[in-house]
Amino acid sequence: MKTSTKIEEPTRQPSIIHLRDDQYQLTMDELREQTGHKAGLPLTWCPASLQFISYQDGQLHLRNICKQESYLLSLTMKLDGLQVTCNCSDNSNPYCDHIYGALRTLIGTLGECYFKKLLPDGAMELAFKHRFCFDKRESSAGLDVSVRAELQTVFWLDNRIVVTDLPAMLNLPADGPKSTKPFIAQEDKKPGEDAICYLLIVPYYNRFQPFVVPCSGRLNKAQTEIKHFHDFLSVLQKPYDGLLSVAQQELNKTCFAHWQLAEALPGKLIKEGLLQCQTHTWIEILNLWRDLINQLSQQTFVYAYFLGRLEQLKKNKPSKNSAARIAVSTDVPVVTFSLTDKDVYYQFRPEIWINGEAIEEYEADTSFFVSHRNTLYLLGSLRDAAILQWMDQLDGVITVFKEHFAAFEQTILAPVREHYTVTTYKISKP
């Protein structure tokens, strides 16, 4: 096997491979176009096997092996693209077969976005600087690094952090929704075998917007719980007319108006950092929610009901196994943020306060709502709903290495601070 060991003294000039935009992607077609290796041509140096040698001063050094030959390859991210150096003596082409073969292996095994990890202060450099925060894996494609799971979403390294529409989210209305219907007090009805109940339809995977469906059910002997449900819309049948109070009749009308609007909307308020619909539409549905919450808070039997498809509302009866008893509160959550210093990185996350107390282990994956200990709370504004759902899609926390803090402060922290309280905490290194 022919092997070269002189990494510092390549015998040919470095080659530059241009990457796509700010995503630093390189597809197989773009590689062929830049190197002149057309699809279908016979390959003398492919597939190549790569072995990790070292990473130092921003350069990744690999041993590039094919058949009985071996060369040393260096990869460095420069302002004008990916600089690739091979120590072979073939100067007939700016992109030798060994470079093409190595990059082809990297793309095919580690993906088109692998080269972003070679940026200054990128994943590769951070992995060698903060070894307890990253996992390293050697394979026939050289070396790959990944953030450990406990760090969750990492600013600068995670492509899910899309901030292009953050100013638009922060400029959404911050005023609380206005109830459009007069408050009607709940009347006491004589208990019987059946009772009126309300199902908050929660779609799996946010396939559509949640809404409320009135229903009826058979009570247990103690009349403290629905032991089984009748049809989804059984309250429309004449036998149950006598169970409906005036307040429930008005509530049912609001339920149907809300349902008609909700099922036509996308399931998420925010998707990939972008607002999914016109602002006035979301304001309309939020105002309807305020009407519903005021009346639902008076109802005895309210359940969260998890639904896969809308067709099930017509074909099936509600299943007790898919329902969870909840309480509905008219208290309005206050959204703030925390920035916690954890030595080599910060963690940025939302905080939810109810009646002056910060709550833990809440859920915010459903548009407009926060749930805590089986109690449902309607958020106070469209802006709160958007920013909280965006954070929820990022696993509820953004980890920021101190190397990236200046960029994070400019693009996320400073704009958020203009609209929300951000509290800083210090946690010493164990």
C-alpha positions in Angstrom: 0.0 0.0 0.0 1.3 3.4 -0.9 1.0 5.6 2.2 1.9 9.3 2.7 2.5 10.7 6.2 3.4 14.3 5.5 0.3 16.3 6.3 2.1 19.6 6.6 3.7 19.4 3.2 1.1 18.6 0.4 2.5 18.2 -3.0 -0.4 19.9 -4.8 -2.3 23.2 -4.3 -5.4 23.1 -2.2 -8.7 22.9 -4.0 -11.8 24.9 -3.1 -15.3 23.4 -3.1 -18.1 25.9 -3.1 -21.0 25.2 -0.7 -24.6 26.2 -1.0 -25.6 29.5 0.7 -25.6 29.7 4.5 -26.6 26.1 4.9 -23.2 24.9 3.8 -24.7 22.0 1.9 -23.0 20.0 -0.9 -25.1 17.6 -3.0 -23.7 14.8 -5.1 -24.7 16.6 -8.3 -23.0 19.8 -7.2 -19.8 17.8 -6.4 -19.8 16.2 -9.8 -20.4 19.6 -11.5 -17.5 21.3 -9.7 -15.0 18.4 -10.0 -15.9 17.4 -13.6 -16.8 13.9 -12.6 -19.9 13.2 -14.6 -22.5 10.6 -13.6 -22.0 7.3 -15.3 -18.3 7.6 -15.9 -16.1 4.7 -14.5 -14.5 5.6 -11.1 -10.9 4.7 -10.3 -11.0 5.9 -6.7 -14.4 5.2 -5.4 -15.8 4.2 -3.0 -13.1 5.5 -0.6 -12.6 4.5 3.0 -11.7 7.3 5.3 -9.9 7.0 8.7 -9.7 9.8 11.2 -6.2 11.0 12.0 -6.6 14.3 13.9 -8.3 17.6 14.2 -6.2 20.7 15.0 -6.3 24.4 14.2 -9.6 24.1 12.3 -8.3 21.3 10.0 -9.7 17.8 9.8 -7.1 15.3 8.8 -8.2 12.0 7.3 -6.5 9.0 5.7 -8.0 8.3 2.3 -7.8 4.6 1.3 -8.8 2.8 -1.8 -7.6 -0.6 -2.8 -3.8 -0.6 -2.3 -3.3 3.2 -2.2 -3.5 5.6 0.6 -3.3 9.4 0.7 -3.7 12.1 3.4 -6.6 14.5 3.1 -7.2 17.8 4.9 -10.5 19.6 5.1 -10.7 23.3 6.2 -13.7 25.7 6.1 -12.7 29.0 4.5 -14.6 32.1 3.6 -14.8 31.1 0.0 -15.7 27.5 0.6 -14.4 24.1 1.7 -10.6 23.9 1.2 -9.5 20.4 0.4 -5.9 19.3 0.3 -4.6 15.9 -1.0 -0.9 15.0 -0.8 -0.9 13.1 -4.1 1.3 14.2 -6.9 -1.4 14.5 -9.6 -1.4 18.1 -10.7 -3.3 17.5 -14.0 -6.6 18.5 -12.5 -7.6 20.9 -9.6 -9.8 18.1 -8.2 -8.0 14.8 -8.2 -9.9 11.5 -8.1 -8.9 11.1 -4.4 -10.7 14.4 -3.4 -13.8 13.4 -5.4 -13.8 9.9 -3.9 -13.4 11.2 -0.3 -16.2 13.9 -0.6 -18.5 11.3 -2.3 -18.0 9.0 0.7 -18.6 11.9 3.2 -21.8 13.0 1.5 -23.2 9.5 1.0 -22.5 8.4 4.6 -22.7 11.6 6.8 -25.1 13.7 4.7 -25.0 16.9 2.5 -24.9 19.1 5.6 -21.9 17.5 7.2 -19.5 20.3 6.2 -21.3 22.9 8.3 -19.7 21.1 11.3 -16.3 22.3 10.1 -17.1 26.0 10.5 -15.1 28.0 13.0 -16.8 27.5 16.4 -18.8 24.8 14.7 -19.6 21.3 16.0 -16.2 19.8 15.2 -14.2 22.5 17.0 -16.6 22.6 20.0 -16.5 18.8 20.3 -12.8 18.9 20.9 -13.0 21.9 23.1 -16.0 20.7 25.2 -15.7 17.0 25.1 -18.4 16.3 27.7 -21.0 18.0 25.6 -20.5 15.9 22.4 -20.4 12.3 21.2 -17.7 11.3 18.6 -18.2 8.4 16.2 -15.4 7.0 13.9 -16.4 5.0 10.9 -15.4 4.3 7.3 -16.4 7.9 6.6 -13.9 9.4 9.1 -15.2 11.2 12.1 -18.7 12.5 13.0 -19.7 14.5 16.0 -23.1 15.2 17.6 -24.4 17.2 20.5 -25.5 15.0 23.5 -29.2 14.6 23.9 -29.4 16.5 27.3 -28.3 19.7 25.5 -31.4 19.4 23.3 -31.7 22.3 20.7 -28.3 24.1 20.2 -28.2 27.5 18.7 -26.0 27.8 15.6 -25.8 24.0 15.2 -29.4 23.0 15.0 -31.2 23.8 11.7 -34.6 23.8 13.4 -33.8 27.2 14.9 -35.4 29.5 12.3 -35.5 33.1 13.4 -36.4 34.8 10.1 -39.9 35.4 11.3 -39.1 36.1 15.0 -39.7 39.9 14.7 -43.1 39.2 13.1 -44.1 36.9 16.0 -43.0 39.4 18.6 -45.0 42.1 16.8 -48.3 40.1 17.1 -51.0 41.6 19.2 -50.1 41.5 22.9 -53.5 42.5 24.3 -55.8 39.9 25.8 -58.7 38.5 23.8 -62.0 40.3 24.2 -65.1 38.2 25.1 -67.9 38.9 22.6 -70.7 37.3 24.6 -72.3 38.3 27.8 -71.6 36.1 30.8 -74.5 33.7 31.7 -74.4 32.1 35.1 -74.8 28.3 35.2 -78.1 27.1 36.5 -78.4 24.1 38.9 -80.2 21.2 37.3 -81.6 18.3 39.1 -79.2 15.4 38.7 -80.4 12.3 36.8 -78.9 9.2 35.1 -77.4 11.3 32.3 -75.5 14.5 32.2 -74.2 17.1 29.7 -70.4 17.0 29.1 -67.9 18.8 26.8 -65.0 17.2 25.0 -62.0 19.3 24.1 -60.9 17.6 20.9 -57.1 17.4 20.9 -55.8 16.2 17.5 -52.9 13.8 17.4 -49.7 15.4 15.9 -51.6 18.8 15.7 -53.3 17.7 12.5 -56.0 20.4 12.9 -56.9 23.0 15.4 -58.5 21.9 18.7 -62.2 22.6 19.3 -65.0 21.7 21.7 -67.8 19.2 21.0 -70.9 19.0 23.3 -71.9 15.5 24.3 -73.9 13.5 26.9 -73.1 10.6 29.0 -74.3 8.2 31.6 -73.3 9.0 35.2 -71.9 6.6 37.8 -74.0 5.9 40.9 -72.3 8.7 42.9 -72.9 11.1 40.0 -69.3 12.3 40.2 -68.1 10.9 36.9 -69.2 10.0 33.4 -68.9 6.2 33.2 -69.6 6.1 29.4 -70.4 8.5 26.7 -73.3 8.7 24.3 -72.8 9.8 20.7 -70.5 12.8 20.0 -73.4 15.1 19.2 -76.1 13.4 21.3 -77.0 16.8 22.9 -78.8 17.6 19.6 -81.3 14.8 20.2 -84.6 15.6 21.8 -84.3 13.3 24.8 -81.5 15.5 26.1 -83.2 18.9 25.7 -84.3 18.9 29.3 -80.7 18.5 30.5 -79.5 21.8 28.8 -79.5 25.0 30.8 -79.7 28.4 29.2 -75.9 28.8 29.6 -75.3 25.4 28.0 -77.5 26.3 25.0 -75.4 29.4 24.4 -72.2 27.5 25.0 -73.3 24.9 22.4 -73.8 27.7 19.8 -70.3 29.0 20.4 -68.9 25.5 20.2 -70.3 25.0 16.7 -69.2 28.4 15.5 -65.7 27.7 16.8 -65.6 24.2 15.3 -66.6 25.4 11.9 -63.6 27.9 11.9 -61.1 25.6 13.6 -61.3 22.6 11.3 -60.5 24.8 8.3 -57.2 26.1 9.8 -53.7 24.5 9.9 -53.0 22.5 13.0 -50.1 24.7 14.1 -50.0 28.4 14.7 -46.3 28.4 14.0 -44.4 26.0 11.6 -40.6 26.2 11.1 -40.6 29.6 12.7 -43.3 31.1 10.3 -46.8 32.2 11.1 -49.2 29.8 9.3 -52.2 32.1 8.6 -53.4 35.7 8.5 -53.2 37.4 11.9 -56.9 38.5 11.9 -58.0 34.8 11.5 -56.0 33.7 14.6 -57.4 36.7 16.5 -60.9 35.6 15.6 -60.4 32.1 16.9 -58.7 33.3 20.0 -61.7 35.5 20.8 -64.0 32.5 20.4 -61.8 30.6 22.8 -62.3 33.3 25.4 -66.1 33.0 25.0 -65.7 29.2 25.4 -63.4 29.3 28.4 -65.6 31.6 30.4 -68.5 29.2 30.0 -66.5 25.9 30.2 -65.1 27.0 33.5 -68.6 26.6 35.0 -69.2 23.1 33.6 -68.9 20.1 35.8 -67.8 17.5 33.2 -65.1 18.6 30.8 -62.7 16.2 29.2 -59.7 16.3 26.9 -60.4 13.9 24.1 -57.6 12.7 21.8 -58.7 12.2 18.2 -56.9 10.9 15.1 -59.3 11.9 12.3 -62.3 14.1 12.0 -64.3 11.3 10.4 -64.4 9.6 13.8 -66.8 12.3 15.1 -69.5 10.9 12.7 -68.8 7.2 12.9 -67.8 6.4 16.4 -68.9 7.0 20.0 -66.3 8.6 22.3 -64.1 6.1 24.0 -63.5 6.5 27.7 -59.9 5.3 27.1 -59.3 8.4 24.9 -60.7 10.9 27.4 -59.0 12.6 30.4 -61.0 14.7 32.9 -59.7 18.3 33.1 -60.5 21.5 34.8 -60.8 24.8 32.9 -59.4 27.9 34.5 -60.0 31.6 33.7 -56.7 32.5 35.2 -54.4 34.0 32.5 -50.8 32.7 32.4 -47.9 35.2 32.3 -45.0 34.3 29.9 -41.4 35.2 30.8 -38.0 33.7 29.9 -34.9 32.5 31.8 -31.3 32.5 30.8 -29.2 30.1 32.9 -25.4 30.2 32.8 -24.1 26.6 33.0 -20.4 27.3 32.7 -19.6 26.7 29.0 -23.0 27.3 27.7 -26.3 29.1 28.5 -29.8 27.6 28.4 -32.7 29.8 27.3 -36.3 28.7 28.1 -39.8 30.1 28.7 -41.3 30.3 32.2 -45.0 30.2 32.9 -46.4 32.1 35.9 -50.0 31.7 37.2 -51.2 33.9 40.0 -47.6 35.0 40.8 -46.2 31.4 41.0 -43.9 29.8 38.4 -45.3 26.4 37.4 -43.2 23.3 36.4 -43.8 20.5 34.0 -46.4 22.3 31.9 -47.4 21.4 28.3 -47.7 23.9 25.5 -47.9 21.9 22.4 -51.6 22.8 21.7 -52.2 26.2 20.1 -53.3 28.9 22.5 -53.1 26.8 25.7 -50.9 25.8 28.6 -52.0 22.7 30.6 -50.7 22.0 34.1 -51.9 19.2 36.5 -54.9 18.5 34.4 -56.0 22.2 34.4 -56.3 24.1 31.1 -55.3 27.7 30.8 -55.9 30.0 27.8 -52.9 32.2 27.0 -53.4 35.9 27.3 -52.5 37.0 23.7 -51.7 35.9 20.2 -48.1 36.9 20.7 -47.8 34.6 23.8 -49.3 31.8 21.9 -47.0 32.1 18.9 -43.7 32.5 20.8 -44.6 29.7 23.2 -45.5 27.3 20.4 -42.2 28.2 18.6 -40.2 27.4 21.7 -42.2 24.2 22.2 -41.2 23.1 18.7 -37.6 23.5 19.8 -38.1 21.1 22.7 -38.8 24.1 25.0 -35.1 25.1 25.4 -32.3 26.6 23.4 -28.7 25.8 24.4 -26.2 28.5 23.5 -22.4 27.8 23.7 -20.6 30.9 24.8 -18.7 31.0 21.5 -22.1 31.8 19.9 -23.6 34.1 22.5 -23.0 37.3 20.6 -24.9 36.1 17.6 -27.7 34.6 19.8 -28.0 37.9 21.7 -28.4 39.9 18.5 -30.8 37.6 16.7 -33.0 36.2 19.6 -32.2 37.5 23.1 -32.3 41.2 22.4 -35.6 41.2 20.4 -37.3 38.9 23.0 -36.1 41.3 25.8 -37.9 44.2 24.2 -41.3 42.4 24.9 -40.7 39.9 27.7 -38.9 39.8 31.1 -35.7 37.7 30.9 -34.2 36.6 34.2 -30.6 35.4 34.4 -29.5 32.6 36.7 -26.0 31.2 37.5 -25.4 27.5 38.0 -21.8 26.6 39.0 -20.0 23.8 37.3 -20.4 20.5 39.4 
